Amino acid sequence: MRIEIKLLLLITAMWAGCKADKTEQTQAKRLIETLKSVQAKGTLFGHQDDLAYGMKWSYVDGESDVKRVAGDYPALFGWELGGLERGDLKNLDDVPFDVMRHLAIKADKMGGINTFSWHPYSLVNGENSWNTDTTTVKYIIPGGTLHEQFKVQLDQLANFFLQLKTSDGKLIPFIFRPWHEMSGGWFWWGTKLTSPEEYKTLFRFTIDYLVHEKGLTNMVTCYSPNSGFQSEQEYLTWYPGNDIIDIMGVDDYQQTNTVDWPGQLRQTLDIVIKTANKNQKLAAFSETGYENIPDSLWFTDQLGKAIEPDSIAQNLSYVMVWRNDSKVHHFFAYDGHPSEANAKSFLNQPNIWLLNDFNKNKK
């Protein structure tokens, strides 16, 4: 009898564990399916740190530069985790992680999507992500002398993600976009110091560990090299595999107005979209902007023209511009900025969706 009871309890526990795991998987799948359901209807607009601070304010409940300009919040909210891996209380942009957690939960409750990037400090020299003086990746991947320390860093990320819960205790789905712009030479995981094979190992271990060891099965993963590739093959040089990637993206900032940026960007996005469709993945313009927006018509005449062709607009899940920090730089319009009216015009287009558009149309 006791053996039967123990067996029944064991089966019940196993079933409960499977059910919990299935629920978390469904959350990630639900986010993917939601993005698929609005594909070809609208492209979500996103903004980094939108709820945290803007050009004339910081940490004011309900504030948003996007809302100030366009009357509504973005549909996608970007956040940065750099510094979390070493136990810092604030990220590298001085956003407290406790506040970030609160705002990410709020964004989810509002119906928006959270996406997280990560610019970690090197375990080799302690310098930030932009320091390329020292090789790091080969020391933190499996078999490397700092691999166990790297796992501790991933534990820090997992602990943060596991605190992102709804009011009834369910983990919220989110997009994780680690190790981005690897095709450039400005990060310690980039082309200057890392081989494609080392990079793929790093990316795969990061996701496998977070999902299978830490239980983050509500995580949707995005791959986003920098622009500059000329073919599908070149775009996939650093690709870690279909089994761990859900979204294929690209990062591209306008650097000057002396070149045909929209034309070049259309070619880039066309490669991303065709590759994503071929691999049954979502496509995204994962990071963009024009620092301090020196062109007052940039949103409609540059960004808008780049993504307006049907072949792009009907396949692009979202586009996200970088942050507005009055002490450093800004990438979205604000009250009184020369591009304010133009930004509003761009966001008022029926195929560019802010939060209310997204909530009204998603399944």
N, C-alpha and C positions, 0 to 999 in steps of 0.2 A: 504493500500500500504506500509506504513511504517513498519507495522507488518510483511508483507511478505519479505521486504528487510532485516529486522533484523533477521528473521528466516533463510533466505538464507545465510546471513553472518555467523550466528551461525553454520549452517551445513557445510559451507566452512571451518570454523576454526576447527571444529571437524574432518573433513576429512583430513585437513592438519596435524593436530596433530597425527592422526592415521597413516598417511603416513610416518611422521617423525619417529614415534615409530617403524613402520614396517621396515624402512630403517635401523635403529640401530639394530633391532633384526636380520635382514638379515646379517649384518656385523659379528655378533657373530656366526651366523649359518654358514656363509661362511668360517670362520676360522676353525670351527669344520669339515665342509665338506672337506676343503682343507687337513686337517690332515688325514681324513678318506681316501681321494683319493690317498695318498701316502703310506698308510698302506700296509705292506707286500712288499713294494718296497725298502724303505730305512728308516733308523732311523736317525732323525735329531740330530746333535750334537750342544750343547749349552755351553755357558761359561758366568759366572757371571761378570758383569762390563767390558765386553770385550772391548768396545769402549772408556771407560773412562780412564783406566790406565793399565800398565803392569809392568813387572819386571825392565825395564830400561827406562821407559818413563811415562808421565802422561799428559792427555788432549792435545794430539797431533792429529789434524784432520786426519782421515784415518788410524790411527794406530790400531793394534790389535795383541796380542801375538799369537792368533790362525793363523792369516794371515801370520805373520812372519815365523811361523813354517811350515804351510801347504800350503801357497799360496792363501788362501781364508778365508773369514770371516765365523764365525759360522752361522748356520741357525736360531738359537735361542739365544736371548739376555736376560740375567737375570739382574734384578734390585732390589734394596732393599729400602723400604719406611720408615724404623724405624727413628723416629724423626719428620717426616712430621706431625704427629698427634698433636704435641705440638707447631707447628709453627716454628721449626728450619729451618735454611736456608740450612743446610747440613744434610745428613743422618748419621747414626751412624758409617759409614765407611768414612766419610768426603767427600762424593760426593755431590756437590751442586745440589739442586733439579732443579734449572733452567737449569743446564747443562744436568742433567738426562733427563729432558723433551725434550730438543733439540736432544739428542742422541737417545732417544726412537723413536721420530718422524723420525729421519734419518734411523734407523734400519727398520722401517716399509716401508719407501720409497725405501729402498734397496731390499725389498721383504722378510725380515726376520720377525720373530715372537718375540714379547716382552712378558716376563713373570715377574711378580712382586711378591716378598715376602714381609712380613711385620712383623718386630719385634718391637712392640710398647712399650713405657715406661708405667709402671703401674700408673694408676690414684690414687691408694691407697697410695703408698710410694714414687712415683716419680722415682723409680729405673728402670734399664733396664730389658729387657725380661728374662735375665738369673738369676735375683734375685728371689729366691723362699722363702724368709723369711715371706712373707705376702700374704694371700689370696686376690685375686682380682676379679676373674670372677663373683662370686655371687653378687658382688656390681655393676657390669656394665651391666648385662643382664636385660631385662625388669623386673621391680619391685625392682631392686636394687637401693640403695641410690645414686649411681654415674651414673645411666643410662643416664640421660640427658647430663652429661659431656661427656659420651662415644659417644653419637650422634654427639656432636660437633667435636670430633676426626674424626668420619667417614665423616663429612662434609669436613674436611681438605683433606682427601683422595679423595673424590668425586671432589672437586675443581681442584685437580691436574689431575685426570683422564680426566676431561672434557676439559682440555687444550691440550690433546693429539689429534691433528687434522691434517688431510691432508691439502695440500695447497689450496684445494677448500672447506675447512671448515667441512669436514666429520670426525666424531669421528673414530679413528682407533681401531680395535679390539685388545684385549690383554688377557693374561691369568693372573688371580689373584689367588695366593696360600697363603691364610692367615692361621694362627693358625696351622702351620705345626709341625710335630714331637711331637704331643700331647701325644703319647704313651710313651714318655720318661719323665723323671722327672726334666729336666733342664730348662724348661720355666714355667712362672707363670700360663700359661693356660694348663699345662701338668698334668700328672697322679698324681703327688705329692700333688697338691692343688685343683684339679678340678675333679668332677664326670663326667662320660660320658654324663649324661643328661644335666648338666650345660654346658658342652662343646658344645653339639649339639644345645642348645638354643643360645649360643654365635655365633656359626658359621651361623646358620639360620638367626638370626637377622642381622648380618653383611651383608650378601648377599641380603636379602629381602630389607633392608634399602637402600643399594646402588643402587639396581635395580629399586625398585618401588617408592622410595621417591626421589632419586637423578637422575634417568633416565639413569643409566649405563647399558643399555640393550645390549651394545656391549662387555660385559665382559664375558669371559669364566672362569669357576671356577674349581680349582684343589684341590683335597683332598690328603694329603700326610703324613701319619703317619711315624714314624721311623720303621726300620726293627726290627725283633725279634718275630713277630707273627708266629704262626705255622699252622694256618687254616684260611679259609674264615671268619668264625664266629669271630675269634679273630681280623682279619683285619678290620672288620666292627664294632668293639666295639664303635668307636667314629664317625661313619659315619652319617652325618646330613640328608641324604636323596637324592634319585635320582632326585628329582625335582629341586635341586639347584647345583648339581655336574655334570660336563661335563667330567672331566678327573680324573681317579683314578691313583694315583702315590705312590711312596715310596721314602724315603731318606735313604741312607745307605753309610757310609764312611768306607773304610778299615782302621783298627786301628793298625794292626800288620801283619807281613808276616808269623807268626807261625801257622796260621790256614788256612783251605781251604776256603778262602773268595769267590772265584768264585763258588764253589759248594754250599755254603750256600746261596749266592746271587741268584743263579739259582732257588733254591727252593722258595725263597721269591718272585722273579719276576713271577714265575709260578702261585703263589697264586693271585698276583695282576692281572695278565693277565686273568686268568680264571674268576675271580670275575668281572672284567671290561667287558669281553665279555658277561657274563651272564646278566649283567645289561645294556648292550648296551652302554657302555662308552669307551672312549679311555684310553689306558694304557701308563704310562710314568715312567721313572726312573728320578724323579724330582730333585734330588740333590745327588751328589756323589763326590768322590775324595780320594786321599791319601796324607795327608798333607806333603808338601815339596817333595813329590815323591821320597822316598829313594830307590825305585826299578826302575832301568833304563829300565826295560822291562814291566813296570806296565800296560801300555795302551793295549798292545797285549796279554800279558800272564795273566793278572788279569781281567781288565775290559772287554777286548775283549772276553776272554773265557767265561765270565759270561753271555754275551748277544748273543753269536754266535749260540746257538741251534735254529733251525728253529721255534720251538714253541715260542721262545722269540723274535727273530729278526723280524719275520713277524707280530708281534703284538705290538711291542714297538714303540710308536710315536716319543719319543725323550729321550735323556740322556743329563744331564747338569752337568758339573763339576764346582766347586766353583771358587773363584776369585784368581787373582795373585796380591798380594800386597807385594812389596819388604821390607816393614817395619814390616810385620807381618808373612805372610806365602804365599805359592802359591800351586795351585792344577793343573796347566797346565804347560807344558814345555815352555821354552823360549830359546833364542839364547845362545848356549853354555851349556845348561843343559844336563846332562848325558842321559836324556830320550827324547831328542829332535828328534833324528832319529826314535825312536820307536813310538813317538806320531804321527809323519808324516806318518809312515807306517800304523798305526791304522786308521788314517783319510783318507788315500788313498784307503781303502777298498771300493768296489762298493756299499755295503749296508750301509755304514756310510756316511751321507750326510752333506756337508757344504752348504753355501748359494747358490753357482752356481748350484749345484746338485738339490737343492730344487726348485730354480726358473725354471730350465729346465723341471722338471717333474711334478710340481703341476698343478692342473687345475684352 
